[in-house]
Amino acid sequence: MTDRDREETYLDQHQLAARWGVSPRSLERWRWQRVGPVFLKIGSKVRYRERDIAAYEQANLRGAAG
């Protein structure tokens, strides 16, 4: 583990669900479907790195069509 990993901010699925206004179950389904941000799974624990969430949000920005 690098120093950057130790300083990294992680969210669990409930925190990310609240941030995005979706249900934790949606995030579970997305993981199963292999969509959404990358995640870390250790045992039964699922965590999302803040930088991966930000990268996913940036990649999914959409402008007004018109």
C-alpha atoms as one frame of an Amber mdcrd trajectory, in Angstrom:
protein
   0.000   0.000   0.000   1.413   3.371  -0.992   1.222   6.600   1.011  -1.390
   7.823  -1.457  -3.577   4.772  -0.743  -3.369   5.412   3.000  -4.446   9.027
   2.453  -7.213   8.089   0.009 -10.848   8.798   0.857 -13.255   5.892   0.469
 -17.060   5.793   0.452 -19.220   2.777   1.144 -22.239   2.020  -1.020 -24.633
   3.814   1.333 -22.567   7.001   1.248 -22.288   6.890  -2.545 -25.988   6.108
  -2.912 -26.812   9.169  -0.788 -24.413  11.332  -2.821 -26.073  10.323  -6.091
 -29.649  10.011  -4.832 -29.955   6.348  -5.799 -30.616   3.268  -3.707 -27.774
   1.104  -2.406 -29.487  -1.739  -4.261 -28.945   0.148  -7.540 -25.211   0.234
  -6.844 -25.276  -3.509  -6.106 -27.032  -4.139  -9.411 -24.579  -1.915 -11.275
 -21.640  -3.851  -9.818 -23.235  -7.099 -10.948 -23.810  -5.611 -14.410 -20.245
  -4.199 -14.450 -21.365  -0.593 -14.861 -20.636   2.380 -12.642 -17.370   3.342
 -10.994 -14.685   0.800 -10.182 -14.774  -0.472  -6.621 -12.661  -2.245  -4.055
 -13.993  -5.397  -2.415 -12.335  -6.920   0.627 -14.322  -9.827   1.982 -17.902
  -8.616   2.098 -16.936  -4.927   2.286 -17.308  -2.751  -0.825 -15.614   0.638
  -1.025 -15.343   3.273  -3.736 -12.319   5.560  -3.954 -13.214   9.240  -4.099
 -10.945   9.746  -7.122 -12.650   6.897  -9.026 -16.064   8.380  -8.246 -14.902
  11.797  -9.461 -13.464  10.256 -12.653 -16.735   8.405 -13.313 -18.749  11.576
 -12.763 -16.448  13.536 -15.095 -16.696  10.854 -17.797 -20.485  10.981 -17.603
 -20.969  14.736 -17.823 -23.393  15.661 -20.563 -23.947  19.066 -22.079 -27.215
  20.555 -23.233 -28.201  19.290 -26.658 -29.252  22.300 -28.554
